[in-house]
């Protein structure tokens, strides 16, 4: 089974949907004082081209399982969207007093610095505010918590009535009505953006959810598979599914069987 690839659907403020993988390089649309185009490298790029800015124009970039995409907003911020995710944002975010976006799923943010216009991400039960930094947010509905991981700079995370200021290498998780901060191995968090599955000392079921989203498959566990397994190793996301599963099987902890778009896991 082939790996995922670059692809997404852009929904414009007027409801028009554009399948980006079907589009050639060049201009896609104009709205809210910006020109939207697809670059030669496949990035969705917003550029300010007029002064008649409609602050109410909102776009949505969404990926299906097995897709990922990158967008450069008119303020210079770059956001990488992982599989089965969506990002809602003002078409001309640079014209807002607050640069506010909404995320479902997972994304890596490289936010352009602008002290006068804070960048705010609403993700599940977390609100993340930054001025300019790099961080990852995972807020998939099938994950046990919302996790914001800081790579560089600083961010303020609010959830469940608590506020925490992170330093690089820290992760804030909100679950069970609280907000916990801990140091993490960031390689296991941003592996997807770098085109990899970094599985070393990662919860096995968490690792399999990553794999399921990228290959658009369902994972079914036999009762013999322990709930507390830890995976290991590293492998590129560009490999076929069978190669990835064989790599995991080499540890001798589980075996896999593929039937259609289902993966059966046994001890």
N, C-alpha and C positions, 0 to 999 in steps of 0.2 A: 504494500500500500504506500503510495507516494506521500511525501511530506506536504505540509501546507505551503502557501506561497503568498506573495503580496497581492492584496485585493481588499476592496471595501466598497461600501455604498455611501455616497454623499447625498444627504437630503437638504435641499435649499429651503429658504424661508417661505417660498411659494408652494412648497410641497413637492416640487420636481425632484425625482430621484435619478442619480447618475451612477452607473456602475463603473468605477474607476479603472478596473482591469480591461474594460472594453474601449477605453478612450486612448487616443494617441496623445503625444506630447503637444502642449499648446493650451490656449484659452478654453476654459469650460463654461464660465459664466461671469456676469458682472452684477453686483448688488451692494447696497449699503456703502457706496464709495470705494469698493475694493474690486480688484480683478482676481478671479480664482483660476488658477491654471495647474496643469500637470507638468512637472519638470522632466527633463531628459532622463533623470535618475528615478522617476516614478514617484516623487514626493508631491503631495498636494500643497500648493503655495498660494498664500493670500498676500496681495500687494495693494497698498493704498494708492488709488489713482484719481480720486475726486474729493471735493470738500463736502458734497451733499450726502452726509453719512446718516443712515437710518439706524439708530441705536437699537431698535426693536427687532432687527433682522437676525434670526438665530439659525444656525446650521447644525446638522447632526452628522457625524462621521461614525459609521458602524461597520464592524467586521463580523463575519460568520465564523463558526468553528473551521479551523484550517486556513484562516486568513490573518494578515497583519498589515498595518499601514502606518505611514508617517505624514504628519502635517506640520507646516510652518505657518504660524499665525502672523498677522500683519504687525504685531509688536516685536517680532523676531523670535518668539518662543517656539521651540520645536517639541512636538509630542509624538511619541511612538505608541501606537495602539496595538495591544495583543489580541489574540483570537477571542471570538465571542464577546466582544466589548463594544461600547458606544461612548462617544464624547459629544456633549452638547455645548455650544459656545457661540457668542456673538460673532457674526461675520466680520465686523470691524471692532474687534476687542480692544484695539488701541485707542478707540474713541470713548471708552468708558472710564469713569472715575475708579471703578473696581474692575479688574480683569477676572471675571467669575465664570467658571465652567462646571459642568456636571459630568461625572464619570460613572459608568457601570462596567464592571469587568476589571481590566488591568491596563495600566499605561505607565510609561516612563516620561517624566517631564524635565525638559531643560528650559527653565524660565529665564527670559531676558530681564535684566535688572531695570527697575523703574521704581524708585523710592516713593514717588507721588501716586503710583497706581498699583496697589498690592494685587497679587495674583492669588485667587482663592479657588480651591477645588472642593466641591461637594461630592463625597464618595460614601455611599451608604450612610452610616451614622457618624461619619467623621467629616469635619470641616478643616481643611489644611490651608494655612495662609503663609505666603512667602513674598519676598521682594525680588529675589533672583537666586536660583539654586538648581540642583539636580536631585530628583527623588523619584521613587517608584511607589505606586499605590495599587494594591490588590484588594478589590472589593467584589469578587465574584459571589453570586448568591449561594453557591454550593460550598463555599469555604466557611470554616467555623468562626472567622473574625475578619474585620477589616484591618489591613496592615499598611502603614505608611513607613517606608524605609528611606532614610536620608543618605545620599551619596556625597554631596558637597554643599556648603553653605549652611543655612539654618531654616527650620520651618517650625511653625506653631501648629499643634494638632489639638483640636477640640472634639470631645465626644463624651456623652453621658454626664454632662455637667462638669467635666474636668478638662484642664488645659495643660499640655506638656510642650516644652521647647526641646527640640532634638538637636543633637550634634552629629556630625558624620559618623556612620557606622551604627547608628541606633535605629531601632524600629519601634513604632507605637502600634499596639494592637488594642482594639476595642471589642470587648465581648463580656458577657455576663454582667452588664451594667457598669463595667469599669474601663479604665484605660491604663494599660501596662506598657512600660518602656524597658527595652533590653538591648544589649549589644548583639549583633547578628553577623553571620558570614554573608556579606553583600553579594558575593559571587553566586550564591544559590537563589538570590532574589532577582538579579538583573540578567541571569543567564539567557532568558528568552530573547532579550534585546540584542544580545551578542551572538545569537544564532545557535545556542547550545541548550542542552539539558545538563545542568550541574546537579548531580544526584547524591553527592557525598554527604552522608549523615543526615539525609533528608527523610522526613516521614514518608513511608512507602506509598500510602494512599494519596498524599499530597503530590508526590512525583507522578503518580498515575493519572491524577486529574490534569496535570500539565500536558501529559502525553495525549490524553483523550481529547482535549480541546484542539491541539495542533493537528491531529490526524482525523478529527471528527469521528470518533468511535465511542462506544459505550463499554465500560469496564464492569465485569460481573465477577464477584469474589465467591469462591467456595467457602463453606463454613470452616474448612481446615486452615485457612489463612489467618494468622494472628493479627490482632488489631494494632500491635505495637512494633511492627517491622520497621527497620530503617534501611533505606537504599544506599547504594554507593556507586562511585564512578562518575564519568563524564562522557558525553557523546554529542555529536553535532545534530541539530534539528534538521539538517539537510538530508539525513539518512532516511531510507525507507523504514516503515514501522517494524518490519521483521528484524532488521538489523538492530534497532534500538532494543527490542524485546530480548533478542539473543544476548545482547550485552548485559542486560540485567539478570538473565538466567544464569550467566557464568558464575554468579555468587552462590548459586546452589540453594537459594532461599525459597524460590517459587518457580513454577513452570507456567507457560502461556499456551493458549490455543486460540487461534483466530478463526472466526466464522462470520463471513460477511463483514459488517462494521461493528462486530462485537468481539471483545477480548475476554476470554475466560481465564481466571487466575486460580491455580491450585497450589497447595503446599508440596 
